[in-house]
Amino acid sequence: MRNYLVAFILICMVFSACEKDDICLLDTTPNLIIVFKDKDAVETKKSVSSLTVWVQDKDSIIVEQNLDSIAIPMDLNNDLTRYHFANSLSTDDVTFVYSRTDEFVSRSCGYKTLFSNLDIVNPTNNWISSYEIQNTSVENENTTHITFYH
Amino acid sequence: MKIRLILLFIISLNCSLEAFAQEEVVEAAQDSVPKKQYYALRFGIDLSMPIIELFNEEEKGLEIVADFRISNKFYIAGEFGYEDHTRQEDHFNFTTNGEYVKLGVNYNTYENWEGMYNQIYIGARYGTSFFDHTLNSYSPNVYGNYFEPELLTPGTEFKSLNAHWLEFVAGLQVETFKNLYLGAMIEFKTMLYTKEPENFKNLYVPGFNNVSVNNFGFGFNYTITYNIPIAKRD
């Protein structure tokens, strides 16, 4: 009994250097979910042909793809993000404005940024005819936040 | 060969008989001289903390340990200390500082000679700590690198927090010089209750150390203690 106890104590001391016990897999800063719908049949999704999306002075985040919905990151260092959306014919300029709060998640994930009071200012209407904000707060990626009609 | 084995057998038999005889003598001696029993207060410090402090300037702390002998088997034991501990996690850096107290009993499994208080023990503690956190820096966690989050240094303070936990301990106490003991102890902890801060978490608690996902903790100490035999018990 006593010897086992001593051995047990020694082994525990050897292995006392702790391994990380959680790994961050999910639940970080959410992306903005945009769905593209048909301006003539507002309930139906409509793919954009050759969609390219980028922020001024940055590489394109989406390059010439046919998509009816996208998830794009918002600038978590500023209260606005100005995106360019191009289809095969023309380019539209959309500025998203919002407020930011940082919420604690866990030891491994740290903090995530949540966006609220989401709005769009000065959008151009070259191919996107109108928009609708479905959700003014961006807290997860389970719902659509904005719908573009084209 | 055979004769040697037989001889060995006889000698060993003789030895065991002798031992038996000695035991009788000891028992007789115990009968005639009444056994002296002492309470004993032993106190000292955890050596690991000052050593860690030497190598890591971001760690400060002190732990005072004490135990009080109430019988051969049972000791009342406790630890008291403070800690100032900074941790770098993947996405943030924080400092915890506060005091803690632990109180409980040790059960000694080691049979001592008269007047010695060596121990191989298991025990239990109730621990409590009062502490603050400071969020030194963080950068929001975002998937991908299209926008690189800036490092923010808010210095947010989360004050007046507390925690209560149970510990199961096992350790040794060995007399190295007269009345001077070296000890080592390991501690398994399970959290009972914590007052959590708003928009942060008690990831480190003084005395409990790192709080794991399932609210377990682990710790150890290496102690040097001085023993004072106090009162005689008849």
Interface residues (C-beta under 8 A of the other chain):
Chain A: M1 R2 L5 V6 F8 I9 C12 M13 S16 C18 D21 D22 C24 T28 T29 N31 V55 K58 I61 P73 M74 D75 L76 N77 D102 E103 F104 V105 S106 R107 S108 C109 G110 Y111 K112 T113
Chain B: E89 D90 H91 F92 T109 Y110 I120 I122 Y138 S139 P140 N141 V142 Y143 G144 Y146 F147 P149 E150 L152 A170 G171 L172 A184 I186 N199 F200 K201 L203 N210 S212 V213 F218 F220
